[in-house]
Amino acid sequence: MALVLERGMDVDVPHWLDMIENIEHERFLAESAKKIEGKENVEEKEALKAEVKKLNARAMEARMALHDLSEELPAGLETVMDVAQQTVAAFQSLDAARKKLAAATA
C-alpha cells in the first residue's frame, strides 16, 4: 500500500498495483482450490465405484443364495424369509450406492 502525504497528514491509499496483485492472488487461490477439489472428487468417485462393485457382488451372492434355496423347497422353508430379507437389504444398499455415485458424477 502506498503512503501518501497530504498537507502534513499521513493517509493510506491503496495503490492500483497492490489492487491488481490482490486480484491476481485471489484468482490464483481460487484456481488452486478448484484443482485440489477436482483431485478429491476423482478420489471420491473411485471410492464410490469400488463400493458399488463390492455391494454388487454381495447382492448377486444373496440373489444366488435365494435362488438355490428356492430350488430346494420345501426343504429349508424356515429360512426363506431370512434369506429373502438379506437379499432385499443387499439390493437396497446397492441401489443407494449407485444413486450416490450417479449424484457424484453429475
Backbone as CSV, one residue per row, in Angstrom:
resi,resn,N_x,N_y,N_z,CA_x,CA_y,CA_z,C_x,C_y,C_z
1,MET,0.846,-1.166,0.000,0.000,0.000,0.000,0.899,1.239,0.000
2,ALA,0.544,2.177,-0.798,1.340,3.405,-0.888,0.886,4.368,0.187
3,LEU,1.822,5.061,0.734,1.531,6.038,1.773,1.634,7.423,1.140
4,VAL,0.566,8.179,1.210,0.526,9.492,0.574,0.529,10.554,1.667
5,LEU,1.404,11.507,1.515,1.446,12.615,2.464,0.686,13.789,1.860
6,GLU,-0.320,14.226,2.564,-1.147,15.294,2.059,-1.306,16.333,3.156
7,ARG,-0.781,17.522,2.934,-0.848,18.629,3.891,-0.384,18.207,5.275
8,GLY,0.679,17.429,5.276,1.253,17.062,6.561,0.546,15.914,7.256
9,MET,-0.399,15.267,6.590,-1.139,14.164,7.203,-0.765,12.858,6.502
10,ASP,-0.710,11.824,7.280,-0.470,10.500,6.707,-1.814,9.881,6.340
11,VAL,-1.968,9.525,5.081,-3.206,8.923,4.610,-2.840,7.656,3.847
12,ASP,-3.467,6.551,4.211,-3.244,5.303,3.493,-4.195,5.240,2.306
13,VAL,-3.637,5.123,1.121,-4.429,4.994,-0.097,-3.937,3.749,-0.821
14,PRO,-4.832,2.850,-1.149,-4.373,1.652,-1.847,-3.838,2.005,-3.223
15,HIS,-2.720,1.489,-3.522,-2.085,1.744,-4.798,-2.697,0.793,-5.831
16,TRP,-2.866,1.231,-7.062,-3.524,0.406,-8.066,-2.749,-0.876,-8.358
17,LEU,-1.417,-0.860,-8.213,-0.634,-2.083,-8.408,-0.944,-3.108,-7.310
18,ASP,-1.130,-2.603,-6.083,-1.497,-3.501,-4.988,-2.854,-4.141,-5.252
19,MET,-3.771,-3.381,-5.811,-5.098,-3.904,-6.116,-5.010,-5.010,-7.168
20,ILE,-4.210,-4.796,-8.197,-4.041,-5.796,-9.248,-3.407,-7.054,-8.676
21,GLU,-2.383,-6.886,-7.837,-1.731,-8.045,-7.229,-2.717,-8.833,-6.363
22,ASN,-3.576,-8.130,-5.624,-4.563,-8.812,-4.787,-5.550,-9.612,-5.635
23,ILE,-5.994,-9.023,-6.734,-6.933,-9.711,-7.620,-6.284,-10.954,-8.226
24,GLU,-5.042,-10.809,-8.681,-4.333,-11.951,-9.255,-4.116,-13.042,-8.211
25,HIS,-3.819,-12.638,-6.989,-3.616,-13.597,-5.908,-4.919,-14.333,-5.593
26,GLU,-6.030,-13.615,-5.579,-7.325,-14.256,-5.335,-7.668,-15.240,-6.452
27,ARG,-7.378,-14.886,-7.699,-7.613,-15.803,-8.814,-6.757,-17.058,-8.674
28,PHE,-5.488,-16.859,-8.312,-4.584,-17.989,-8.119,-5.109,-18.926,-7.031
29,LEU,-5.557,-18.355,-5.927,-6.092,-19.171,-4.831,-7.349,-19.928,-5.262
30,ALA,-8.222,-19.268,-6.020,-9.449,-19.913,-6.491,-9.123,-21.067,-7.447
31,GLU,-8.168,-20.857,-8.362,-7.777,-21.913,-9.290,-7.135,-23.082,-8.552
32,SER,-6.323,-22.786,-7.553,-5.691,-23.842,-6.767,-6.732,-24.657,-6.014
33,ALA,-7.725,-23.971,-5.465,-8.788,-24.666,-4.741,-9.572,-25.578,-5.685
34,LYS,-9.821,-25.130,-6.918,-10.535,-25.949,-7.888,-9.738,-27.196,-8.247
35,LYS,-8.413,-27.047,-8.407,-7.576,-28.197,-8.734,-7.591,-29.217,-7.608
36,ILE,-7.481,-28.745,-6.391,-7.498,-29.639,-5.230,-8.845,-30.323,-5.133
37,GLU,-9.920,-29.559,-5.321,-11.275,-30.118,-5.260,-11.475,-31.168,-6.345
38,GLY,-10.927,-30.920,-7.530,-11.035,-31.875,-8.627,-10.368,-33.197,-8.299
39,LYS,-9.193,-33.137,-7.671,-8.491,-34.364,-7.282,-9.290,-35.120,-6.232
40,GLU,-9.867,-34.386,-5.291,-10.667,-35.033,-4.245,-11.905,-35.683,-4.855
41,ASN,-12.518,-35.019,-5.839,-13.701,-35.585,-6.497,-13.358,-36.879,-7.216
42,VAL,-12.214,-36.923,-7.872,-11.803,-38.127,-8.577,-11.599,-39.264,-7.588
43,GLU,-10.937,-38.971,-6.475,-10.702,-39.993,-5.455,-12.032,-40.470,-4.858
44,GLU,-12.953,-39.529,-4.638,-14.262,-39.882,-4.086,-15.032,-40.766,-5.069
45,LYS,-14.989,-40.428,-6.352,-15.690,-41.222,-7.360,-15.108,-42.627,-7.438
46,GLU,-13.792,-42.736,-7.376,-13.158,-44.051,-7.427,-13.563,-44.892,-6.210
47,ALA,-13.636,-44.260,-5.048,-14.057,-44.973,-3.839,-15.512,-45.425,-3.963
48,LEU,-16.362,-44.566,-4.524,-17.764,-44.941,-4.722,-17.902,-46.077,-5.732
49,LYS,-17.094,-46.043,-6.797,-17.139,-47.126,-7.782,-16.735,-48.448,-7.141
50,ALA,-15.705,-48.417,-6.302,-15.266,-49.633,-5.614,-16.352,-50.143,-4.669
51,GLU,-17.028,-49.212,-3.988,-18.111,-49.605,-3.085,-19.267,-50.234,-3.856
52,VAL,-19.623,-49.655,-5.000,-20.699,-50.209,-5.822,-20.320,-51.611,-6.304
53,LYS,-19.080,-51.779,-6.701,-18.630,-53.086,-7.173,-18.730,-54.127,-6.054
54,LYS,-18.308,-53.747,-4.853,-18.363,-54.656,-3.706,-19.815,-54.996,-3.354
55,LEU,-20.674,-53.985,-3.320,-22.079,-54.217,-2.991,-22.794,-55.021,-4.080
56,ASN,-22.392,-54.825,-5.315,-22.967,-55.599,-6.409,-22.631,-57.086,-6.233
57,ALA,-21.401,-57.376,-5.860,-21.002,-58.767,-5.633,-21.809,-59.372,-4.481
58,ARG,-21.997,-58.606,-3.415,-22.784,-59.108,-2.282,-24.243,-59.343,-2.672
59,ALA,-24.801,-58.444,-3.459,-26.197,-58.587,-3.880,-26.363,-59.813,-4.773
60,MET,-25.422,-60.038,-5.674,-25.500,-61.201,-6.551,-25.357,-62.491,-5.742
61,GLU,-24.489,-62.473,-4.749,-24.324,-63.639,-3.882,-25.620,-63.935,-3.110
62,ALA,-26.262,-62.881,-2.604,-27.520,-63.051,-1.875,-28.616,-63.563,-2.806
63,ARG,-28.628,-63.044,-4.033,-29.625,-63.492,-5.011,-29.457,-64.972,-5.328
64,MET,-28.203,-65.381,-5.484,-27.939,-66.788,-5.782,-28.301,-67.677,-4.597
65,ALA,-28.060,-67.197,-3.375,-28.441,-67.979,-2.189,-29.954,-68.170,-2.147
66,LEU,-30.688,-67.113,-2.475,-32.149,-67.220,-2.502,-32.607,-68.158,-3.615
67,HIS,-31.976,-68.060,-4.753,-32.311,-68.940,-5.881,-32.043,-70.399,-5.517
68,ASP,-30.869,-70.654,-4.935,-30.534,-72.027,-4.541,-31.525,-72.566,-3.513
69,LEU,-31.918,-71.710,-2.585,-32.876,-72.117,-1.566,-34.234,-72.443,-2.188
70,SER,-34.613,-71.659,-3.190,-35.912,-71.901,-3.834,-35.926,-73.219,-4.593
71,GLU,-34.781,-73.641,-5.092,-34.715,-74.916,-5.803,-34.850,-76.100,-4.860
72,GLU,-34.532,-75.878,-3.578,-34.554,-76.966,-2.601,-35.874,-77.048,-1.837
73,LEU,-36.813,-76.179,-2.175,-38.081,-76.185,-1.445,-38.800,-77.512,-1.608
74,PRO,-39.493,-78.009,-0.650,-39.883,-77.433,0.627,-38.835,-77.550,1.732
75,ALA,-37.713,-78.200,1.430,-36.661,-78.257,2.446,-36.106,-76.851,2.661
76,GLY,-35.848,-76.469,3.891,-35.305,-75.145,4.201,-36.343,-74.049,4.202
77,LEU,-37.601,-74.423,4.304,-38.698,-73.453,4.259,-38.599,-72.414,5.381
78,GLU,-38.080,-72.813,6.522,-37.995,-71.894,7.669,-36.949,-70.792,7.457
79,THR,-36.038,-70.967,6.539,-35.002,-69.947,6.320,-35.284,-69.033,5.134
80,VAL,-36.370,-69.261,4.419,-36.672,-68.471,3.220,-36.810,-66.986,3.551
81,MET,-37.546,-66.661,4.587,-37.769,-65.243,4.928,-36.465,-64.541,5.317
82,ASP,-35.611,-65.220,6.070,-34.328,-64.616,6.464,-33.452,-64.334,5.249
83,VAL,-33.354,-65.305,4.370,-32.531,-65.147,3.166,-33.128,-64.076,2.259
84,ALA,-34.451,-64.048,2.151,-35.105,-63.037,1.314,-34.874,-61.631,1.875
85,GLN,-34.946,-61.479,3.184,-34.701,-60.163,3.795,-33.252,-59.730,3.600
86,GLN,-32.329,-60.660,3.699,-30.922,-60.329,3.451,-30.707,-59.906,2.004
87,THR,-31.408,-60.571,1.095,-31.301,-60.230,-0.321,-31.862,-58.833,-0.592
88,VAL,-33.006,-58.541,-0.005,-33.608,-57.206,-0.171,-32.676,-56.137,0.395
89,ALA,-32.110,-56.371,1.564,-31.198,-55.399,2.181,-29.961,-55.185,1.310
90,ALA,-29.444,-56.262,0.729,-28.268,-56.150,-0.133,-28.570,-55.304,-1.363
91,PHE,-29.743,-55.527,-1.970,-30.099,-54.752,-3.160,-30.450,-53.298,-2.816
92,GLN,-30.990,-53.045,-1.644,-31.248,-51.664,-1.217,-29.937,-50.918,-1.013
93,SER,-28.958,-51.573,-0.413,-27.637,-50.954,-0.225,-26.991,-50.663,-1.576
94,LEU,-27.103,-51.607,-2.498,-26.549,-51.418,-3.836,-27.225,-50.255,-4.545
95,ASP,-28.532,-50.168,-4.456,-29.273,-49.083,-5.094,-28.873,-47.725,-4.522
96,ALA,-28.729,-47.643,-3.197,-28.318,-46.384,-2.566,-26.915,-45.980,-3.007
97,ALA,-26.014,-46.939,-3.099,-24.643,-46.637,-3.534,-24.616,-46.194,-4.993
98,ARG,-25.428,-46.812,-5.822,-25.492,-46.400,-7.234,-26.037,-44.987,-7.371
99,LYS,-27.029,-44.650,-6.576,-27.573,-43.281,-6.609,-26.535,-42.268,-6.140
100,LYS,-25.785,-42.620,-5.123,-24.732,-41.727,-4.612,-23.654,-41.518,-5.674
101,LEU,-23.288,-42.591,-6.372,-22.302,-42.492,-7.446,-22.834,-41.638,-8.590
102,ALA,-24.083,-41.815,-8.940,-24.684,-41.021,-10.022,-24.711,-39.537,-9.646
103,ALA,-24.999,-39.242,-8.395,-25.013,-37.842,-7.946,-23.606,-37.256,-7.960
104,ALA,-22.613,-38.050,-7.641,-21.233,-37.562,-7.616,-20.695,-37.322,-9.012
105,THR,-21.155,-38.093,-9.988,-20.666,-37.926,-11.362,-21.460,-36.878,-12.129
106,ALA,-22.609,-36.488,-11.619,-23.440,-35.484,-12.314,-22.939,-34.090,-12.085
